[in-house]
Amino acid sequence: MTAVLDPPRTGRPPAVPPLRTELRRGLGPWTGAAVLVVVLVTMYGKGGWQGRWADTTNLLHVAVGVFCVPLALAAGCWQGGRDRRRGTAELWESVPRPPLRRLLVAVSPSALWPAAGLLLADAVCLLSTWPYVSAGRPFLELLAADAVALAAAGALGHVAGRLVRWRLAAPLLGIVGYVVLLFSAYAENSTRWLGPAGEHASPWDRPVWWYAPASMAWTAGLALAALLAHGLRPARLRPLALVPLAVAVAAASLILRLPEDEGPWRPDPALARPVCDDGVPRVCVTALDAKLLPEVSAALAPLNARLAGLPGAPVRWVTGPYGATRPGDVELPDPWEDATRSRLTRPDLYRNSAVTWLFSATCTTGALAGPAAERAGLVHLAVIEWLAPTPEDYGPATTDAQPYIDRLRAKSPAGQRAYLTRYLAADACDPDGVPIP
C-alpha cells in the first residue's frame, strides 16, 4: 500500500494577485462609496422622479455628469500621484513586469470603484422606481455609458496624477472638470451631447440605438489612448495610442452631427398613446401615466358632473405631447407635475388648474380693453372659483369676484347649467359678450 505524502510546507502564505491588492488599498473604495452617496443624496433631494423611467434616467445622468465625473477625476489624480508622494516610483519601475501591465493594475481602483459605486446607486434608484411605472423601460444603455464615462474619468485623472507633480493638481482638476461639464451641459449646440450631463426633458422620447455605444467609444477611447501613450514601452510603440484616439474622434464626430435641440432623442408613439376612462367628459392620459388615470378621473369628477351634456363643454380631457387632436378635445395640465409616486398630491389644485386651462384664451392685443374688461375678468375668476375653488395657499385673491361667486352658488342647479351654457358659448376675448351671473 502506497502512502500519499503531503507536499512540503514552506511556511509562507499564498501570493495575493496584484490586482486584488490594488483594489483593496488606497482611495479607490472610498471613491466608490462617495459616488454612491452623492448619487443617492442627489436623487433623494430632488424627488418627483419615481414613476417615469425617463425622469429617473435623466436625473441619474445629470448627477453623474455634474458631480461624479469631477469627483472621479480628482480622486484618480490623487491616486495616480500616490507612488511619487511615497517615494516608491523607482521601486515600482524595478518590478519585472511590463510597464503597461503595471499601469493597468495601478489604475484599476481609480476606474473600477467609481463605476461600481454608480452601478449600485443606479440599481437602488431603478428598483425604487419600478413599482410606480406604467409603461416604457429604463434606458440601461445610457446608464452603462455613464459608468464607462465615470471609469474613463478616473483613468484620465490617474494618468494626470502621474504626470503632474503638484499636490493641488487633484482638487484643481476636479474644479475644472465641474466647470467644463456644467457649461457644456447648457451649451446651445451639439457639444452638450458629448458629456454625460446633457439633460433631456420630454419623458415620451427614447434615445437612438447608437448613441450609447458611441458615447462609450468616445469616453473609453480617450482614456485608453492616454493609458497607452503613458504606459507603452519602448517609445516606438506609443503611436498605437492613435488607434483608440481615432475611434474616440470618430464617435465624437458622429455625436456632433445630432440636432442641437433634440440630440439623440426621438418620439416614442407607444408611450404617448392615449389611455382613457369611460366618463363624460372622458379623461385621457398617456400610456406613460396610465397608473395616474384613476387619480386624475377622481380629481375631475366634481367638475365633470357640472359640465356633462352642456353644449360647448369638453368631449375629452387630454394630456400628452400631442395635445388636442379632435374636435371637443381640451388639454389638461401634465398630471405628473402634481403627482408623487403615481398619486396626485393635490387633487384640488389639479382640478383648479384644469378649469383655468379650459377657460384660457389667446386674444389679440387690445381685445381685453375697455370699461367691460375688468368686469369680464372678475366674471372669469368667479366661474373658475365656482367650478373648482382655488386652494387657500394658491392663486389670486377673490375678494372682488365674491359677489359673482355668491350669485352663482345661489342659483338653482337648472339655473347654474343655463348660465354655464351661455358662458361656454360666449367669446372670452369679447368683454361685452361675457354673460353676467
Secondary structure, DSSP 8 states (H G I E B T S, - for coil): ----------S------HHHHHHHSTTHHHHHHHHHHHHHHHHHHH---TT-HHHHHHHHHHHIIIIIHHHHHHHHHHHHTHHHHHT-HHHHHTSSS-HHHHHHHHHHHHHHHHHHHHHHHHHHHHHHHGGG--S----HHHHHHHHHHHHHHHHHHHHHHHH---TTHHHHHHHHHHHHHHHHHT-SSGGGGTSTT-----TTEEE-TTHHHHHHHHHHHHHHHHHHHHH-SSGGGGGGGHHHHHHHHHHHHHHHTS-TTTTTEEE-HHHH-EEE-SSSSEEEEEGGGGGGHHHHHHHHHHHHHHHTT-TTS-SEEE-STT---STTEEE---GGGGBSSSSBS-HHHHHHHHHHHHT-----TTTT-SHHHHHHHHHHHHHHHHHS---TTSS---TTTHHHHHHHHHS-HHHHHHHHHHHHHS-TT-GGGS---
